[in-house]
Amino acid sequence: MSSEIEIEEITHNSAAGNGNGSIVVDESLKNDVYTAAAYGDLEKLRNLVESEGCSVTKPDDLGYRALQWAALNNRVAAAQYILQHGADVNAVDLTGQTALHWSAVRGSLQVADLLLEEGARVNAADIYGYQTTHVAAQYGQTAFLFHIVTKWVADPDVPDNEGRSPLHWAAYKGFADSIRLLLFLDAHRGRQDKEGCTPLHWSAIRGNLEACTVLVQAGKKDDLMVTDNTGLTPAQLASDKNHWQVAFFLGNARKLFEKRYEGTFGRLSKLGLAPALMCVIFVLLLTYISSVITASNLPKLTASSALFAWMGVLFACSGLVLFYKCSCKDPGFIKANRKDSKDTTDDEPLLKMDISDPALLAGNWTQLCATCKIVRPLRAKHCSTCERCVEQFDHHCPWVSNCIGKKNKWDFVGFLVLEVVAMALTGAVALTRIVTDPLAPSSFGAWLQHVGNQHTGVFLFLFSEFFLFIGVAALTVIQISQVGRNITTNEMANMMRYNYLRGPGGRFRNPYDHGCKKNCSDFLINGYNEDIEIIESEGIDMMQISNNNNNTVLKLNMQNGGVTAGHPHPNGNGHGHGHGHSSGCSHGTHSKPNMDSSVPLGLGLGLGRGSRSRGAL
């Protein structure tokens, strides 16, 4: 499975020097409309067309057109000039690709808009069935994909000749942001191509862990059990390709799905551990009251001692009230802002949801939830247990059978604090009662035996409370510390993954930390902290920009008398085309690929399309 416009890097080694350090470029390579279009050199283009009579409508020796080179490098003025001088906006090369196909390689939005305004067909397919959305997905051009789908109604789920949709290609190439967007746009994650492979199969074959994670989180157990034409599941394919981490993840995900939804454990997991924890607290309270406060074999409590003893019960009961509220309360579930699907047709899936959110327009693709079909706030996260997105998501707590989020974190922290205080008071009272027992022997060993025989309830109470106190006290300290810094447990665990928690130098920086005093006061008064970022003024370093066209060279491979460069083809033979361009050529912003993140200089060498079987990968 290969795509693809190959990108060739410009190197100075391929040019000859003249002895004084300057680079000599073959003048003949500059004087054609294809190179002028690629550079965006409008003056040279005008001179070639108007003075020398060169045509912008004819393809070069290998069938590529000047409009394609201008589109690839987002040369709007050159493309407009070429169109004004008779170029066909829907003209194709030998592989059936138009300039719009080429504009998708580097996300050339301005040129794409120009082409479409001039009548380019958004659904034009090449000889391999690739439309513009396929090419954008192949190169991780998420912003371009979003733009062409939302503004020009391109089909985000159309299959190519091999039955592969843009989602297949994004999964294969490992572009997680493109996957999020396509799933958000209702792309069919279970579509099988002619080899029986779903997008999850292809991401597993390539070992793209992040892509697999996004697909699994948005999917169901059935997605993990689908087999291809050879009878293999995604996990088995990952194992076959020695992608052990991906294989382990997929296998573990399948087990979690089975435990979550099947059998007695599945039903209990929905209920959670809140009833069990409630019973434990009630049992401990009853044991404390019967064995410590009202025990007949212990001295009667004084008034002050009784006050402290019953204060522990009061704090524990107050904590149970907050525990119940935290368990039953909405933690901050985000409601989907969907339009009525009855007013839309099946071929208009995009109209079923609002996708004009500023987060999408700004390119914050991680805020897309493919499961809930919403654009969630920056600090929100999808909970796989609750199957909802939660605002200011902290963690899912099985002990309260609920997520901890913006709307119930105050109750959760209050419950922890009250229970820690209650355990400290009740533990101190219980220990004092058995230590001051007048009937207890003086030696330690005899005293332990006496406590075990005569005060069994007190001993069991202290033993149980000791271990509970350690865990609850540690959790309470962590939660209070996070409140003081206005950060969540989820953000602490993923601080290196979330871009908004990184400062200019890549170091950790919490933009929501307004100081311990304000953080705590806002939390205590309002019950939560607002997502208000600290605006810091930063100096802008000015950098001198020089024109380095004189240092640009073209790297060419001469083959059969033409300018060529090889790339994959179904029969294994290389074919292609090579025109250089300057380092000023613009490149679109795309999601992190499963390859080197730097975009090499140079022009694409054509959209040589092909398809290889999995065995060749």
C-alpha positions in Angstrom: 0.0 0.0 0.0 1.8 3.1 -1.2 0.8 6.6 -2.1 2.1 9.1 -3.4 4.0 12.2 -4.3 7.6 11.7 -3.5 9.5 14.7 -2.2 13.1 15.2 -3.2 15.5 17.1 -1.0 17.6 19.8 -2.5 21.2 19.4 -1.8 24.1 21.7 -2.7 26.3 18.8 -3.4 24.6 18.1 -6.7 25.6 21.5 -8.2 29.0 22.5 -9.4 30.9 25.3 -7.8 32.7 28.0 -9.7 35.7 28.1 -7.3 34.6 31.1 -5.3 31.9 29.4 -3.2 28.9 30.3 -5.3 26.6 27.8 -6.8 26.2 27.5 -10.6 22.7 26.4 -11.8 22.1 25.3 -15.3 20.3 28.2 -16.9 18.3 25.9 -19.2 16.5 24.5 -16.3 15.2 27.9 -15.3 13.8 29.0 -18.6 10.6 27.0 -18.8 7.1 27.6 -17.6 7.2 24.6 -15.3 10.1 25.8 -13.2 8.8 29.4 -13.3 5.4 28.1 -12.0 7.1 26.1 -9.4 9.1 29.0 -8.1 6.1 31.4 -8.4 8.3 33.6 -10.6 5.5 35.6 -12.2 7.9 38.0 -14.0 9.7 35.1 -15.7 6.4 33.4 -16.4 5.1 36.5 -18.2 8.2 36.8 -20.2 8.1 33.2 -21.3 4.5 33.4 -22.3 4.1 36.9 -23.7 7.6 37.4 -25.2 8.8 34.0 -26.1 5.4 32.5 -26.9 5.7 29.5 -24.5 2.4 27.7 -23.8 1.1 27.1 -20.3 -1.5 24.6 -21.5 0.9 21.9 -22.8 2.3 19.3 -20.5 6.0 18.6 -20.2 7.8 15.6 -21.6 6.4 13.4 -18.8 2.9 14.7 -18.9 3.0 17.1 -15.9 1.5 20.6 -16.3 2.6 24.0 -15.1 -0.6 24.5 -13.2 0.2 21.4 -11.2 3.6 22.7 -10.1 2.1 26.0 -9.1 -0.6 24.2 -7.1 1.9 22.0 -5.3 3.8 25.0 -4.0 0.7 27.3 -3.3 1.8 29.8 -6.0 -1.6 31.6 -6.2 -0.5 34.4 -8.6 1.2 32.0 -10.9 -1.8 29.7 -10.9 -4.1 32.5 -11.6 -1.9 33.8 -14.5 -1.8 30.3 -16.0 -5.6 29.9 -15.8 -6.1 33.3 -17.4 -3.9 32.2 -20.3 -6.0 29.3 -21.3 -5.0 26.4 -19.0 -7.7 23.9 -18.2 -8.4 23.8 -14.5 -9.4 20.1 -14.8 -6.5 19.0 -17.1 -4.9 15.8 -16.0 -1.5 14.2 -16.3 -0.8 10.6 -17.4 -2.1 9.2 -14.1 -5.3 11.2 -14.3 -4.4 13.7 -11.6 -5.4 17.3 -11.7 -3.8 20.4 -10.1 -6.3 20.0 -7.2 -4.7 16.6 -6.4 -1.3 18.3 -6.2 -2.5 21.1 -4.0 -3.4 18.6 -1.4 0.1 17.3 -1.0 1.3 20.3 1.0 -2.0 21.7 2.0 -2.1 24.6 -0.5 -5.4 26.0 0.7 -5.2 29.3 -1.3 -4.5 27.6 -4.6 -7.2 25.0 -3.9 -9.8 27.7 -3.3 -8.7 29.4 -6.6 -8.9 26.1 -8.5 -12.3 25.2 -7.1 -13.7 28.7 -7.8 -12.5 28.4 -11.4 -14.5 25.1 -11.8 -12.2 22.4 -10.6 -14.1 19.2 -9.8 -13.7 18.4 -6.1 -14.6 14.7 -6.7 -12.2 14.2 -9.6 -10.4 10.8 -9.3 -7.2 9.6 -10.9 -6.7 6.2 -12.5 -6.3 4.7 -9.1 -9.5 6.2 -7.8 -7.8 8.7 -5.5 -9.7 11.9 -4.9 -8.4 15.0 -3.3 -9.4 13.7 0.2 -7.3 10.6 -0.3 -4.2 12.7 -1.1 -4.8 15.0 1.9 -5.1 12.0 4.1 -2.0 10.3 2.7 0.1 13.4 3.6 -1.6 14.2 6.9 -2.9 17.6 5.7 -5.6 17.8 8.3 -6.4 21.5 7.9 -6.7 21.1 4.1 -8.9 18.0 4.6 -11.1 20.0 7.0 -11.3 22.9 4.6 -12.1 21.0 1.4 -14.8 18.9 3.2 -16.5 21.6 5.1 -16.4 24.4 2.5 -16.4 22.5 -0.8 -18.4 19.4 0.4 -15.8 16.9 -0.6 -16.6 13.3 0.3 -14.5 12.3 3.4 -15.4 8.6 3.1 -15.2 7.8 -0.6 -13.3 4.5 -1.4 -10.6 4.3 -4.1 -10.3 1.5 -6.6 -9.0 -0.8 -3.9 -11.9 0.0 -1.6 -9.7 2.2 0.7 -11.1 5.4 2.1 -9.2 8.4 3.3 -9.4 6.9 6.8 -7.6 3.8 5.6 -4.8 6.0 4.3 -4.6 8.2 7.4 -4.4 5.1 9.6 -1.8 3.5 7.4 0.4 6.6 7.4 -0.1 7.2 11.1 -1.7 10.7 11.0 -3.7 10.7 14.3 -5.1 14.2 13.8 -6.4 13.3 10.3 -8.0 10.1 11.8 -9.7 12.2 14.5 -11.1 14.6 12.0 -12.3 11.8 9.6 -14.0 9.9 12.5 -15.6 13.2 13.6 -16.9 13.6 10.0 -18.6 10.2 10.3 -16.0 8.2 8.2 -16.8 4.5 8.4 -14.2 3.0 10.7 -15.3 -0.6 9.9 -15.0 -0.3 6.1 -13.1 -3.2 4.6 -11.1 -2.8 1.5 -10.6 -5.5 -1.2 -8.1 -7.3 1.1 -10.6 -7.3 3.9 -8.6 -4.8 5.9 -10.2 -2.0 8.0 -8.3 1.2 9.0 -7.4 -0.6 12.2 -5.8 -3.4 10.3 -3.6 -1.0 8.3 -2.5 1.0 11.4 -1.6 -2.3 13.1 0.4 -3.4 10.1 2.5 -0.3 10.2 2.8 -0.3 14.0 1.2 3.1 14.4 0.3 3.0 18.1 -1.3 6.4 18.4 -3.4 5.7 15.3 -4.5 2.4 16.8 -5.3 4.2 20.1 -7.6 6.8 18.4 -9.4 4.1 16.4 -9.9 1.8 19.4 -11.2 4.6 21.6 -13.7 5.6 19.0 -14.7 2.0 18.2 -16.2 -1.1 19.7 -15.1 -4.6 20.5 -16.3 -5.8 17.1 -13.6 -3.6 15.4 -10.9 -5.6 17.2 -12.4 -9.0 16.1 -12.8 -8.2 12.4 -10.6 -10.5 10.2 -9.2 -9.8 6.8 -9.2 -12.1 3.8 -6.5 -14.2 5.4 -8.4 -14.6 8.6 -6.2 -12.4 10.8 -7.3 -9.7 13.3 -5.5 -6.4 13.7 -3.7 -7.7 16.8 -2.6 -10.8 14.9 -1.3 -8.7 12.0 0.6 -6.4 14.4 2.2 -9.5 16.0 3.0 -10.9 12.6 4.9 -7.7 11.7 6.7 -7.8 15.1 5.0 -4.7 16.4 4.8 -6.1 19.9 3.7 -2.9 21.6 0.7 -2.5 19.2 -0.2 -6.2 19.5 -0.2 -6.0 23.3 -2.3 -2.8 23.2 -4.9 -4.3 20.9 -5.0 -7.6 22.8 -5.4 -5.8 26.1 -8.1 -3.5 24.6 -10.1 -6.6 23.5 -9.9 -8.0 27.0 -11.1 -4.8 28.6 -14.0 -4.6 26.2 -15.0 -8.2 27.0 -14.8 -7.5 30.8 -16.6 -4.3 30.5 -19.6 -5.5 28.7 -19.9 -9.2 29.2 -20.9 -11.4 32.2 -21.4 -10.5 35.8 -18.2 -8.4 35.9 -19.5 -6.3 33.1 -22.7 -5.5 34.9 -20.9 -4.8 38.1 -18.4 -2.5 36.4 -21.3 -0.3 35.3 -22.4 -0.1 39.0 -18.9 0.5 40.2 -17.4 0.1 43.7 -19.4 2.9 45.3 -21.9 0.5 47.1 -19.0 -1.6 48.4 -17.2 1.5 49.8 -20.4 2.8 51.3 -20.9 -0.6 53.1 -17.3 -0.6 54.4 -17.7 2.9 55.9 -21.0 1.9 57.5 -19.5 -1.3 59.0 -16.5 0.7 60.3 -18.8 3.3 61.9 -21.0 0.6 63.5 -17.9 -1.2 64.8 -16.5 2.1 66.2 -19.7 3.0 67.9 -20.3 -0.4 69.4 -16.7 -1.4 70.3 -15.2 2.0 71.2 -17.8 4.5 72.2 -20.4 2.3 73.9 -18.3 -0.7 74.8 -19.2 -2.1 78.2 -15.8 -3.5 78.9 -14.1 -0.1 78.7 -14.3 2.9 81.1 -17.1 5.3 80.5 -16.2 8.3 78.4 -15.9 11.7 79.9 -17.8 14.6 78.4 -14.8 16.0 76.5 -13.8 12.5 75.3 -17.3 11.8 74.2 -17.4 15.0 72.3 -14.3 14.1 70.3 -15.6 10.5 69.9 -18.9 11.6 68.4 -17.2 14.4 66.3 -15.5 11.6 64.4 -18.9 10.0 63.7 -20.2 13.4 62.6 -17.3 14.0 60.2 -17.7 10.5 58.8 -21.4 11.0 58.2 -20.8 14.4 56.6 -18.3 12.8 54.3 -20.8 10.1 53.3 -23.2 12.9 52.3 -20.6 14.4 50.0 -19.7 10.9 48.8 -23.3 10.3 47.7 -23.4 13.7 46.0 -20.1 13.1 44.2 -21.3 9.7 43.0 -24.7 10.8 41.7 -23.8 14.3 40.5 -23.0 15.2 36.9 -19.2 15.6 36.8 -19.4 17.9 33.9 -20.6 15.8 31.0 -20.5 17.8 27.7 -23.6 17.6 25.7 -23.3 17.1 22.0 -24.4 20.1 19.9 -26.0 18.1 17.1 -28.5 19.3 14.5 -31.6 17.3 13.8 -30.6 14.5 11.5 -34.1 14.2 10.1 -33.4 17.4 8.0 -30.4 15.8 6.3 -29.9 13.1 3.8 -27.5 10.2 4.1 -25.1 11.7 1.6 -24.9 14.9 3.7 -23.4 13.6 7.0 -21.6 16.9 7.7 -24.8 18.8 8.2 -25.7 16.6 11.2 -23.3 18.4 13.4 -21.8 21.8 14.0 -18.3 21.9 12.8 -17.8 25.7 12.9 -16.2 25.6 16.3 -13.2 28.0 16.7 -11.1 25.1 17.9 -11.4 23.4 14.5 -10.7 26.6 12.7 -7.6 27.0 14.8 -6.4 23.5 14.0 -6.8 22.1 17.5 -7.6 18.6 16.3 -7.0 16.9 19.6 -10.2 18.5 20.9 -12.3 16.5 18.5 -14.1 13.6 20.1 -14.8 11.0 17.5 -17.1 9.1 19.9 -19.3 11.9 21.2 -19.0 13.8 17.9 -18.3 17.1 19.7 -15.5 19.6 19.9 -14.6 19.5 23.6 -13.0 22.2 25.7 -9.2 22.1 26.0 -9.1 20.5 29.4 -11.9 18.0 28.8 -11.3 14.3 28.0 -13.4 11.4 26.9 -13.9 8.8 29.6 -14.1 5.3 28.2 -15.9 4.0 31.2 -18.7 6.6 31.3 -18.6 6.9 27.5 -18.9 10.6 27.8 -16.6 13.7 27.5 -16.1 15.4 30.9 -15.1 19.0 31.4 -11.9 19.5 33.4 -11.6 15.7 33.6 -9.5 14.7 36.6 -9.9 10.9 36.6 -12.5 8.2 36.7 -12.8 7.0 40.3 -14.2 3.4 40.5 -14.7 3.9 44.3 -17.4 6.6 43.7 -18.6 5.0 40.4 -18.2 8.3 38.6 -15.8 10.6 36.9 -14.3 13.4 38.8 -14.6 16.6 36.8 -15.5 20.2 37.0 -18.9 19.9 38.6 -18.2 17.3 41.3 -14.5 17.8 42.2 -15.4 20.0 45.2 -17.6 17.2 46.6 -14.8 14.7 46.0 -12.1 16.7 47.7 -14.5 17.6 50.6 -15.3 13.9 51.0 -11.6 13.0 51.2 -10.8 15.7 53.7 -13.8 14.9 56.0 -13.0 11.2 55.9 -9.3 11.8 56.7 -10.3 14.0 59.6 -12.8 11.4 60.8 -10.3 8.6 60.6 -7.7 10.6 62.5 -10.2 11.4 65.3 -11.8 7.9 65.5 -8.4 6.3 65.4 -7.0 8.5 68.1 -10.0 7.9 70.3 -9.9 4.1 69.8 -6.2 3.9 70.5 -6.6 6.0 73.6 -9.4 3.9 74.9 -7.5 0.6 74.8 -4.2 2.1 76.0 -5.8 3.6 79.1 -7.8 0.4 79.9 -7.2 -0.1 83.6 -7.6 -3.9 83.3 -4.8 -4.2 80.7 -1.5 -5.8 81.8 1.7 -3.7 81.8 3.8 -5.8 79.5 3.5 -5.2 75.8 3.0 -8.8 74.8 0.4 -9.5 77.4 -1.3 -6.2 76.5 -1.6 -7.2 72.8 -3.0 -10.6 73.9 -5.5 -8.8 76.2 -6.6 -6.4 73.4 -7.0 -9.3 71.0 -9.1 -11.3 73.4 -11.1 -8.5 75.2 -11.3 -5.8 72.6 -11.4 -7.7 69.3 -13.7 -5.1 67.7 -11.3 -2.2 68.5 -8.4 -4.2 67.2 -10.1 -4.9 63.9 -11.2 -1.4 63.6 -7.7 0.1 64.1 -6.2 -2.5 61.8 -8.6 -1.7 58.9 -8.5 2.1 59.5 -4.7 2.2 59.4 -4.5 0.9 55.9 -7.4 3.0 54.7 -6.0 6.1 56.3 -2.6 5.8 54.4 -4.3 5.5 51.0 -7.0 8.2 51.6 -4.5 10.6 53.2 -2.1 10.3 50.3 -4.9 10.8 47.8 -6.1 13.8 49.8 -2.7 15.4 49.8 -2.3 14.9 46.0 -5.8 16.4 45.3 -5.2 19.4 47.5 -1.8 20.0 45.9 -3.4 19.9 42.5 -6.2 22.3 43.6 -3.5 24.7 44.7 -1.9 24.6 41.3 -5.1 24.4 39.3 -4.1 21.2 37.5 -5.9 17.9 37.2 -4.7 14.3 37.6 -5.1 13.7 33.9 -3.0 16.7 33.1 -0.3 15.6 35.5 -0.2 12.2 33.9 -0.1 13.6 30.3 1.9 16.8 30.8 4.4 15.8 28.1 1.6 15.0 25.6 -0.6 18.1 25.9 0.7 21.0 23.9 -1.0 23.6 26.1 1.1 22.5 29.1 4.4 23.3 27.3 6.0 26.6 27.3 8.1 28.2 24.5 11.2 26.1 25.4 9.2 22.9 25.5 9.3 22.8 29.3 6.3 22.2 31.5 4.1 25.3 32.0 0.6 25.4 33.5 -1.2 28.4 31.9 -4.1 28.1 34.4 -2.0 28.4 37.5 -2.9 31.8 39.0 -1.1 31.2 42.3 -2.0 29.0 45.2 -4.1 31.7 47.0 -6.4 32.5 44.1 -6.6 28.9 42.9 -7.7 27.7 46.3 -10.1 30.6 47.0 -11.8 30.2 43.6 -12.2 26.5 44.1 -13.6 26.9 47.6 -16.0 29.7 46.7 -17.1 28.6 43.2 -16.5 24.9 43.5 -14.2 24.9 40.5 -11.6 27.0 38.7 -12.4 28.7 35.5 -10.3 27.9 32.4 -8.7 31.3 32.2 -5.2 31.3 30.8 -2.4 33.5 32.0 -1.4 35.9 29.3 2.4 36.5 29.3 4.0 39.1 27.2 7.0 37.7 25.4 9.5 39.6 23.4 9.7 38.9 19.7 13.1 38.3 18.3 13.4 39.9 14.9 15.3 37.8 12.3 16.7 39.1 9.1 15.4 37.3 6.1 17.6 37.2 3.1 16.9 36.2 -0.4 18.9 33.0 -1.0 17.7 32.2 -4.5 21.3 32.3 -5.6 22.1 29.4 -3.4 19.4 27.2 -4.7 20.2 24.2 -6.9 18.2 21.5 -8.6 18.9 17.9 -7.9 18.1 15.9 -10.9 18.4 12.2 -11.9 19.0 11.9 -15.6 17.3 8.8 -17.1 16.4 8.2 -20.7 17.2 11.7 -21.5 14.6 13.2 -19.2 14.3 14.5 -15.7 13.0 11.7 -13.6 12.9 10.3 -10.1 11.6 6.9 -9.0 8.9 6.0 -6.6 6.6 3.0 -6.0 4.4 1.6 -8.7 2.3 -1.5 -8.7 4.8 -3.3 -11.0 7.7 -2.2 -8.9 9.1 0.2 -11.5 9.9 3.7 -10.6 8.5 6.6 -12.6 8.0 10.2 -11.9 9.1 13.7 -12.6 11.5 16.2 -11.1 11.4 19.9 -11.1 13.2 21.8 -8.3 12.0 24.8 -6.5 13.5 27.3 -4.1 13.5 27.0 -0.3 10.7 29.5 -0.3 8.1 27.0 -1.3 5.4 26.9 1.3 4.5 23.7 3.1 1.1 23.0 4.8 0.8 22.3 8.4 0.0 18.7 9.1 -0.3 16.3 11.9 2.7 14.4 13.3 3.5 11.6 10.8 5.1 8.3 11.5 8.3 9.6 9.9 10.8 12.4 10.1 8.8 15.5 11.0 10.9 17.8 8.8 9.6 18.6 5.4 12.5 18.4 2.9 12.9 21.0 0.3 12.0 20.2 -3.3 9.1 19.7 -5.4 6.9 16.6 -5.5 7.7 14.3 -8.2 4.3 13.4 -9.4 1.5 11.4 -7.9 2.7 8.0 -8.7 0.1 5.7 -7.3 0.3 2.1 -6.5 -0.9 -0.6 -4.2 1.2 -3.2 -2.6 0.0 -6.2 -0.7 0.6 -6.5 3.0 3.2 -9.1 2.4 5.5 -6.6 0.7 5.4 -4.3 3.7 
